[in-house]
Amino acid sequence: MGVILANIWFISAWVFVFFIIVVLVHFLCKLNKDRTMVGLGTEATILLILVTLVFSSFQMHATGQENRAKYLLDLKQAFFCDSWNNQKIIQAIEDNKLKITSEGQSMPSKNLFVEYDVDNYLINFDCMNIIKKKYMLDDIDIYKIFGWYIRSAWNNKAIRDYIFRIRKNEKNVYGEFEELAIKMNTIRNAETIH
């Protein structure tokens, strides 16, 4: 929704700027009553420069859209393809069998993960929210690709216990993840109502 509103605002702003340009050129033409070639050339140059600025701004906006898509694809690649542990953690969350142990302990079962692996998994969600806050990603895009994983991780008892345990020493740890999970749950709840 944020990207859609940004696009509407962007287009509306340029329609307004173009309207101001037309009024300004019209005003300059009224001032130039003798219609000399120098006056008309200046007016035409001003109009050409302003139109060029408008079109270059649209090009920059389109580049921003392409960058958003690239960020999303890069996050997807890092989350799903670059980490084998992420796949195992996702499976343990799906099976509701995730167990987290502190560093250095042995892993007697396939569902037991050291904190380091869980941190590497959860940091993806912190990064997503930070990138989203910089208007590089949209809530809906994140929800469509990662929403289930974010909500499942946040609603998992082992992960919540782990986060609340480490928050005793570090108050804001995984705050970005929590904020994103709440937003994803809000989108999900709105989706089920409709």
Secondary structure, DSSP 4 states (H G I P E B T S, - for coil): -HHHHHHHHHHHHHHHHHHHHHHHHHHHHHH-TT--HHHHHHHHHHHHHHHHHHHHHHHHHHHHHHHHHHHHHHHHIIIIIS-HHHHHHHHHHHTT--EEE-TT----STTEEEHHHHHHHHHHHHHHHHHHHTTSS-HHHHHHHHHHHHHHHHH-HHHHHHHHHHTTT-TTTTHHHHHHHHHHHHHHHHHHH-
